[in-house]
Amino acid sequence: MSPLLIKISKDFATLWTTIDPIGNVALFAGLTAALTRADRHWTALRACIYATIILVVAMTVGQVILDAIGIHMHSLKVAGGVILFLFGVQMLFGKMDEKTGRSPEEGRDLAVFPLAVPSIAGPGAMMAVIVLTDNDVYTVPERIETGVVLLVVLFITYIFLLFSDAILRVIGRQGASVLVRVMGLILCSLAVEIVLTALGVGPWTTVAPH
């Protein structure tokens, strides 16, 4: 597999698991149950637009801000890997299911909280987009590729939210819970790789020749 396809696959897996479209389907369905179909669609669109703006801003200026305050990207990668690992552990052990019980304060826009933040554009997703677009490691075309993958994942999330009721009828809430846990395991693995890379650990899985 070419390096570009490998990076696309890793970017997609990382962004998919941190944004968690499947988990957000259950949250969206619960929070918008009392809304009309038109209002549900409008809420889904605005939530994804707000999340896109937040994540694109984090991706484009996040590292600049960190550099300005003297935080090296290697430090961020280790911290980001640890945070993503903890995020994956939460998904594995069902802690993320608790977010479905959140209810917004009176008068608060559902599209902003809790849908756009922290469900779609949560801390894990923000950390992921910054780490995946490290200016010192990736070229401009590679960072653009990550941006395109981000937009694809957010578009898929929007489609999932539009058809949340139908999706839950097909896979059920238990099926969604199982998928979230599988994605949590994948995220834990990717987080470990991020930390090992930042620490300069070599091909640790390579068997030494006899």
LUMVEXSE-87617 format. One line per 8 residues: number of its first residue (from 1); their letters; for each residue x, y, z of N, C-alpha, C. Coordinates in Angstrom, 2 decimals. Example, Ala and Ser with C-alpha at 12.3 -4.5 7.8 and 13.67 -1.06 7.14 Angstrom:
<nodes>
1) as) 13.19/-5.69/7.80/12.30/-4.50/7.80/13.20/-3.30/7.80 | 12.85/-2.25/7.08/13.67/-1.06/7.14/12.90/0.03/7.87
</nodes>
This chain:
<nodes>
1) msplliki) 0.85/-1.20/0.00/0.00/0.00/0.00/0.88/1.25/0.00 | 0.52/2.25/-0.80/1.32/3.45/-0.91/1.25/4.27/0.38 | 2.29/5.10/0.65/2.27/5.93/1.85/1.05/6.84/1.93 | 0.58/7.33/0.77/-0.59/8.21/0.76/-1.83/7.47/1.23 | -2.01/6.25/0.72/-3.18/5.47/1.13/-3.10/5.09/2.61 | -1.90/4.81/3.08/-1.72/4.50/4.50/-2.12/5.70/5.35 | -1.67/6.91/4.94/-2.00/8.11/5.71/-3.50/8.39/5.65 | -4.11/8.22/4.49/-5.55/8.44/4.37/-6.30/7.49/5.29
9) skdfatlw) -5.86/6.22/5.31/-6.52/5.22/6.16/-6.39/5.58/7.64 | -5.18/5.98/8.05/-4.97/6.35/9.46/-5.75/7.60/9.83 | -5.73/8.59/8.93/-6.49/9.82/9.19/-7.97/9.52/9.33 | -8.49/8.71/8.40/-9.91/8.39/8.43/-10.28/7.65/9.71 | -9.45/6.66/10.08/-9.74/5.87/11.28/-9.70/6.74/12.52 | -8.70/7.62/12.61/-8.57/8.48/13.79/-9.73/9.46/13.88 | -10.04/10.13/12.77/-11.11/11.13/12.78/-12.48/10.47/12.97 | -12.66/9.29/12.35/-13.93/8.59/12.51/-14.19/8.23/13.97
17) ttidpign) -13.15/7.73/14.64/-13.34/7.29/16.02/-13.47/8.46/16.98 | -12.77/9.57/16.73/-12.87/10.70/17.64/-14.16/11.50/17.43 | -14.60/11.62/16.18/-15.86/12.31/15.91/-17.05/11.41/16.25 | -16.88/10.10/16.03/-17.86/9.09/16.45/-19.26/9.31/15.87 | -19.42/9.20/14.55/-20.74/9.39/13.94/-21.80/8.44/14.48 | -21.44/7.17/14.73/-22.42/6.20/15.23/-22.94/6.59/16.61 | -22.01/6.96/17.50/-22.41/7.37/18.83/-23.27/8.61/18.80 | -22.98/9.52/17.88/-23.76/10.75/17.79/-25.15/10.52/17.23
25) valfaglt) -25.34/9.42/16.49/-26.67/9.09/15.99/-27.64/8.88/17.15 | -27.21/8.09/18.14/-28.06/7.82/19.30/-28.34/9.09/20.09 | -27.30/9.92/20.28/-27.47/11.18/21.00/-28.45/12.09/20.27 | -28.25/12.23/18.97/-29.11/13.12/18.16/-30.56/12.65/18.20 | -30.76/11.34/18.04/-32.12/10.81/18.04/-32.83/11.10/19.37 | -32.08/10.96/20.48/-32.69/11.21/21.77/-33.01/12.67/22.02 | -32.08/13.56/21.63/-32.25/14.98/21.91/-33.30/15.65/21.03 | -33.48/15.13/19.81/-34.39/15.79/18.86/-35.70/15.03/18.67
33) aaltradr) -36.00/14.11/19.59/-37.20/13.28/19.44/-38.48/14.12/19.38 | -38.49/15.26/20.08/-39.70/16.09/20.14/-39.80/17.09/19.00 | -38.77/17.18/18.15/-38.77/18.16/17.06/-39.46/17.61/15.82 | -39.89/18.52/14.96/-40.46/18.11/13.68/-39.34/17.63/12.77 | -39.71/16.97/11.68/-38.71/16.45/10.74/-37.86/17.59/10.17 | -38.50/18.70/9.81/-37.77/19.85/9.25/-36.80/20.43/10.27 | -37.25/20.54/11.52/-36.38/21.09/12.57/-35.21/20.16/12.86 | -35.45/18.85/12.79/-34.37/17.89/13.01/-33.29/18.04/11.93
41) hwtalrac) -33.73/18.16/10.68/-32.78/18.31/9.58/-31.99/19.62/9.71 | -32.67/20.70/10.08/-32.03/22.00/10.24/-31.02/21.96/11.40 | -31.40/21.28/12.47/-30.50/21.14/13.62/-29.26/20.32/13.25 | -29.46/19.24/12.50/-28.33/18.41/12.06/-27.37/19.21/11.18 | -27.93/19.98/10.26/-27.09/20.77/9.35/-26.27/21.80/10.12 | -26.92/22.53/11.02/-26.20/23.56/11.78/-25.15/22.96/12.70 | -25.47/21.82/13.32/-24.51/21.18/14.21/-23.24/20.79/13.45 | -23.41/20.25/12.26/-22.25/19.82/11.46/-21.47/21.02/10.93
49) iyatiilv) -22.18/22.11/10.59/-21.49/23.31/10.12/-20.66/23.92/11.25 | -21.25/24.03/12.44/-20.52/24.58/13.58/-19.30/23.72/13.91 | -19.49/22.39/13.89/-18.38/21.48/14.19/-17.28/21.60/13.15 | -17.66/21.75/11.88/-16.68/21.91/10.81/-15.84/23.16/11.02 | -16.50/24.27/11.35/-15.78/25.53/11.58/-14.78/25.37/12.73 | -15.23/24.76/13.82/-14.37/24.58/15.00/-13.15/23.72/14.66 | -13.37/22.60/13.98/-12.27/21.68/13.69/-11.32/22.24/12.63 | -11.84/22.95/11.64/-10.98/23.56/10.63/-10.11/24.65/11.25
57) vamtvgqv) -10.69/25.45/12.16/-9.91/26.47/12.85/-8.82/25.82/13.70 | -9.17/24.74/14.42/-8.18/24.03/15.23/-7.07/23.47/14.36 | -7.42/22.98/13.18/-6.44/22.37/12.28/-5.50/23.42/11.68 | -6.01/24.61/11.39/-5.21/25.62/10.70/-4.38/26.50/11.64 | -4.92/26.83/12.80/-4.19/27.75/13.68/-3.80/27.12/15.01 | -4.22/25.88/15.25/-3.92/25.24/16.53/-2.43/25.15/16.81 | -1.68/24.69/15.82/-0.23/24.54/16.03/0.45/25.90/16.15 | -0.04/26.89/15.41/0.55/28.24/15.50/0.41/28.78/16.91
65) ildaigih) -0.77/28.59/17.50/-1.00/29.06/18.87/-0.09/28.32/19.84 | 0.03/27.00/19.65/0.89/26.21/20.53/2.35/26.63/20.41 | 2.81/26.89/19.18/4.18/27.36/18.98/4.40/28.71/19.65 | 3.37/29.57/19.59/3.49/30.91/20.17/3.67/30.86/21.69 | 3.10/29.84/22.32/3.23/29.75/23.78/4.31/28.75/24.19 | 5.07/28.28/23.18/6.24/27.47/23.48/6.01/26.00/23.72 | 4.92/25.46/23.20/4.65/24.03/23.35/5.10/23.31/22.08 | 6.05/22.38/22.22/6.58/21.66/21.06/5.59/20.59/20.62
73) mhslkvag) 5.60/20.32/19.31/4.65/19.34/18.78/4.89/17.94/19.33 | 6.16/17.62/19.67/6.41/16.29/20.24/5.70/16.14/21.59 | 5.71/17.23/22.36/5.00/17.21/23.65/3.50/17.07/23.41 | 3.01/17.79/22.41/1.58/17.72/22.10/1.20/16.33/21.64 | 2.07/15.71/20.84/1.76/14.37/20.34/1.68/13.36/21.47 | 2.61/13.46/22.43/2.54/12.54/23.57/1.27/12.80/24.38 | 1.01/14.09/24.67/-0.21/14.43/25.42/-1.45/14.04/24.63 | -1.42/14.33/23.32/-2.57/13.99/22.48/-2.80/12.49/22.41
81) gvilflfg) -1.71/11.73/22.30/-1.84/10.28/22.27/-2.44/9.73/23.55 | -2.00/10.30/24.70/-2.55/9.87/25.99/-4.04/10.20/26.08 | -4.40/11.43/25.66/-5.81/11.85/25.71/-6.65/10.97/24.80 | -6.16/10.71/23.58/-6.91/9.87/22.65/-7.04/8.45/23.19 | -5.99/7.97/23.87/-6.05/6.63/24.47/-7.13/6.58/25.55 | -7.17/7.60/26.41/-8.19/7.66/27.46/-9.59/7.78/26.86 | -9.67/8.53/25.76/-10.94/8.68/25.04/-11.39/7.31/24.52 | -10.43/6.56/23.95/-10.74/5.22/23.45/-11.14/4.28/24.56
89) vqmlfgkm) -10.47/4.39/25.73/-10.84/3.54/26.87/-12.27/3.84/27.33 | -12.64/5.12/27.34/-14.01/5.49/27.69/-15.01/4.84/26.74 | -14.66/4.85/25.45/-15.54/4.23/24.46/-15.63/2.73/24.69 | -14.49/2.11/25.02/-14.45/0.66/25.24/-15.32/0.23/26.41 | -15.28/1.01/27.49/-15.96/0.60/28.71/-17.32/1.28/28.89 | -17.80/1.91/27.81/-19.17/2.40/27.83/-19.38/3.74/28.47 | -18.30/4.46/28.86/-18.49/5.75/29.50/-19.09/6.76/28.54 | -18.82/6.58/27.24/-19.34/7.53/26.26/-20.86/7.44/26.15
97) dektgrsp) -21.43/6.31/26.58/-22.87/6.18/26.51/-23.57/7.18/27.41 | -22.84/7.68/28.45/-23.45/8.61/29.38/-23.82/9.93/28.71 | -23.17/10.24/27.59/-23.46/11.52/26.94/-24.87/11.54/26.36 | -25.48/10.38/26.14/-26.82/10.36/25.61/-27.82/10.89/26.63 | -27.40/10.98/27.88/-28.31/11.48/28.90/-28.22/12.98/29.10 | -27.33/13.65/28.38/-27.20/15.08/28.54/-28.43/15.79/28.04 | -28.77/16.83/28.69/-29.86/17.67/28.21/-29.40/19.11/28.25 | -29.73/19.89/27.23/-29.28/21.27/27.19/-30.01/22.14/28.20
105) eegrdlav) -29.38/23.24/28.59/-30.05/24.17/29.46/-31.20/24.83/28.72 | -32.12/25.37/29.46/-33.28/26.01/28.85/-32.84/27.15/27.94 | -33.32/27.14/26.72/-32.99/28.20/25.77/-31.69/27.97/25.02 | -30.96/26.92/25.35/-29.70/26.66/24.66/-29.95/25.97/23.33 | -29.16/26.35/22.32/-29.31/25.78/20.99/-28.74/24.36/20.97 | -29.57/23.38/20.65/-29.12/21.99/20.58/-27.99/21.80/19.58 | -28.03/22.56/18.49/-27.01/22.40/17.46/-25.63/22.78/17.97 | -25.58/23.73/18.92/-24.31/24.16/19.48/-23.88/23.22/20.60
113) fplavpsi) -24.76/23.04/21.59/-24.48/22.16/22.72/-25.69/21.29/22.97 | -25.54/19.99/23.06/-24.25/19.27/23.08/-23.85/18.65/21.75 | -24.52/19.02/20.64/-24.24/18.33/19.38/-22.90/18.74/18.76 | -22.76/20.05/18.41/-21.49/20.48/17.79/-20.34/20.33/18.77 | -20.53/20.84/19.99/-19.54/20.74/21.06/-20.26/20.24/22.31 | -19.82/19.17/22.94/-18.57/18.46/22.68/-18.75/17.14/21.94 | -19.93/16.89/21.34/-20.18/15.57/20.77/-19.46/15.34/19.45 | -19.61/16.27/18.49/-18.95/16.10/17.20/-17.53/16.66/17.25
121) agpgamma) -17.40/17.92/17.61/-16.08/18.56/17.71/-15.65/18.57/19.17 | -15.37/17.40/19.69/-14.95/17.27/21.08/-13.45/17.46/21.23 | -12.94/17.39/22.47/-11.50/17.55/22.70/-10.67/16.52/21.94 | -11.15/15.28/21.85/-10.42/14.26/21.13/-10.26/14.59/19.66 | -11.35/15.07/19.03/-11.30/15.43/17.61/-10.39/16.63/17.38 | -10.47/17.63/18.27/-9.61/18.81/18.12/-8.14/18.42/18.23 | -7.83/17.58/19.22/-6.45/17.14/19.40/-5.98/16.34/18.18 | -6.89/15.51/17.65/-6.53/14.67/16.51/-6.18/15.50/15.28
129) vivltdnd) -6.99/16.52/14.96/-6.73/17.29/13.75/-5.42/18.07/13.86 | -5.06/18.50/15.07/-3.79/19.22/15.24/-2.61/18.27/15.06 | -2.70/17.10/15.67/-1.61/16.13/15.57/-1.45/15.61/14.14 | -2.56/15.39/13.45/-2.52/14.82/12.10/-2.06/15.82/11.05 | -1.96/17.11/11.42/-1.52/18.12/10.45/-0.28/18.85/10.96 | 0.60/18.12/11.63/1.85/18.69/12.16/2.64/19.32/11.01 | 2.87/20.65/11.10/3.58/21.36/10.03/5.00/20.88/9.85 | 5.61/20.34/10.92/7.00/19.89/10.85/7.15/18.50/10.25
137) vytvperi) 6.06/17.79/10.11/6.11/16.40/9.63/5.46/16.26/8.26 | 4.31/16.90/8.08/3.53/16.69/6.87/3.64/17.87/5.91 | 3.65/17.55/4.62/3.70/18.58/3.59/2.32/19.23/3.45 | 2.29/20.33/2.70/1.01/21.02/2.49/-0.02/20.11/1.81 | 0.37/19.37/0.74/-0.62/18.44/0.15/-1.13/17.40/1.15 | -0.25/16.92/2.04/-0.69/15.92/3.02/-1.65/16.53/4.03 | -1.40/17.80/4.40/-2.32/18.46/5.34/-3.66/18.75/4.66 | -3.60/19.07/3.36/-4.85/19.27/2.62/-5.63/17.97/2.54
145) etgvvllv) -4.89/16.86/2.34/-5.54/15.53/2.31/-6.25/15.24/3.63 | -5.61/15.58/4.74/-6.24/15.38/6.05/-7.50/16.24/6.17 | -7.43/17.46/5.66/-8.60/18.34/5.67/-9.75/17.77/4.86 | -9.42/17.17/3.71/-10.46/16.56/2.87/-11.08/15.36/3.60 | -10.24/14.54/4.24/-10.75/13.40/5.00/-11.66/13.88/6.12 | -11.27/14.97/6.79/-12.10/15.54/7.86/-13.47/15.94/7.32 | -13.49/16.61/6.19/-14.77/17.04/5.60/-15.62/15.83/5.20 | -14.99/14.78/4.71/-15.72/13.56/4.33/-16.38/12.94/5.57
153) vlfityif) -15.61/12.84/6.67/-16.15/12.25/7.90/-17.30/13.10/8.44 | -17.15/14.42/8.39/-18.21/15.31/8.87/-19.45/15.21/7.98 | -19.24/15.05/6.67/-20.39/14.90/5.77/-21.12/13.59/6.06 | -20.35/12.52/6.28/-20.97/11.23/6.63/-21.74/11.37/7.94 | -21.16/12.11/8.90/-21.85/12.34/10.17/-23.18/13.04/9.94 | -23.18/14.04/9.06/-24.42/14.76/8.74/-25.46/13.82/8.14 | -25.04/12.96/7.21/-25.96/12.00/6.60/-26.51/11.05/7.67 | -25.65/10.59/8.56/-26.09/9.69/9.64/-27.12/10.37/10.53
161) llfsdail) -26.89/11.65/10.83/-27.84/12.37/11.69/-29.20/12.51/11.00 | -29.18/12.75/9.69/-30.43/12.88/8.94/-31.25/11.60/9.01 | -30.57/10.46/8.97/-31.26/9.17/8.95/-31.08/8.42/10.27 | -30.97/9.17/11.37/-30.70/8.57/12.67/-31.75/7.54/13.07 | -33.01/7.86/12.86/-34.08/6.93/13.25/-33.98/5.63/12.47 | -33.78/5.73/11.16/-33.70/4.53/10.33/-32.47/3.70/10.70 | -31.34/4.36/10.97/-30.12/3.64/11.33/-30.30/2.89/12.63 | -30.91/3.54/13.62/-31.12/2.88/14.91/-32.10/1.72/14.80
169) rvigrqga) -33.07/1.85/13.88/-34.01/0.74/13.69/-33.29/-0.48/13.10 | -32.29/-0.24/12.25/-31.57/-1.34/11.60/-30.59/-2.00/12.56 | -29.73/-1.20/13.20/-28.68/-1.79/14.04/-29.06/-1.85/15.51 | -30.07/-1.07/15.90/-30.48/-1.06/17.30/-29.49/-0.32/18.17 | -29.91/0.06/19.35/-29.01/0.79/20.27/-27.89/-0.11/20.75 | -28.18/-1.41/20.90/-27.12/-2.34/21.31/-26.07/-2.48/20.22 | -26.53/-2.54/18.97/-25.59/-2.62/17.85/-24.71/-1.39/17.78 | -25.31/-0.21/18.01/-24.53/1.02/18.02/-23.50/1.00/19.14
177) svlvrvmg) -23.89/0.47/20.29/-22.97/0.38/21.43/-21.78/-0.53/21.12 | -22.04/-1.65/20.44/-20.96/-2.56/20.06/-19.99/-1.88/19.10 | -20.54/-1.15/18.11/-19.69/-0.47/17.13/-18.83/0.59/17.80 | -19.39/1.29/18.77/-18.62/2.31/19.49/-17.44/1.68/20.20 | -17.65/0.50/20.80/-16.57/-0.17/21.52/-15.48/-0.67/20.57 | -15.88/-1.14/19.40/-14.88/-1.56/18.41/-14.04/-0.36/17.98 | -14.69/0.79/17.76/-13.97/1.99/17.37/-13.06/2.46/18.50 | -13.49/2.24/19.75/-12.66/2.59/20.89/-11.36/1.82/20.91
185) lilcslav) -11.43/0.53/20.58/-10.23/-0.30/20.52/-9.28/0.19/19.42 | -9.85/0.54/18.27/-9.03/1.05/17.16/-8.36/2.36/17.58 | -9.12/3.22/18.26/-8.57/4.50/18.69/-7.43/4.31/19.69 | -7.57/3.37/20.61/-6.50/3.08/21.57/-5.23/2.66/20.84 | -5.37/1.83/19.82/-4.21/1.37/19.05/-3.54/2.53/18.32 | -4.34/3.40/17.71/-3.78/4.55/17.00/-3.10/5.51/17.98 | -3.67/5.66/19.17/-3.09/6.56/20.18/-1.72/6.06/20.62 | -1.60/4.74/20.82/-0.32/4.16/21.21/0.72/4.42/20.12
193) eivltalg) 0.32/4.28/18.87/1.25/4.51/17.76/1.72/5.97/17.72 | 0.79/6.90/18.00/1.15/8.32/18.01/2.20/8.60/19.08 | 2.01/8.03/20.27/2.96/8.23/21.37/4.32/7.62/21.04 | 4.32/6.39/20.52/5.58/5.72/20.18/6.35/6.49/19.10 | 5.63/7.02/18.13/6.27/7.80/17.07/6.87/9.08/17.64 | 6.11/9.75/18.52/6.61/10.99/19.13/7.84/10.74/19.99 | 7.91/9.58/20.62/9.05/9.24/21.48/10.24/8.70/20.68 | 10.04/8.55/19.38/11.14/8.10/18.53/11.39/6.61/18.60
201) vgpwttva) 10.38/5.86/19.02/10.53/4.41/19.06/10.52/3.87/17.64 | 11.48/2.98/17.33/11.63/2.47/15.97/10.60/1.41/15.63 | 10.90/0.64/14.61/9.96/-0.42/14.19/9.90/-1.53/15.22 | 9.21/-1.26/16.31/9.22/-2.17/17.46/8.51/-3.49/17.19 | 7.73/-3.53/16.10/7.05/-4.79/15.78/7.87/-5.66/14.83 | 9.00/-5.15/14.36/9.81/-5.89/13.41/10.62/-6.96/14.12 | 10.54/-8.17/13.63/11.30/-9.27/14.23/12.74/-9.20/13.74 | 13.66/-9.21/14.68/15.08/-9.12/14.32/15.51/-10.39/13.57
209) ph) 16.31/-10.25/12.52/16.75/-11.42/11.76/17.71/-12.27/12.59 | 17.64/-13.58/12.41/18.52/-14.51/13.14/19.87/-14.59/12.45
</nodes>
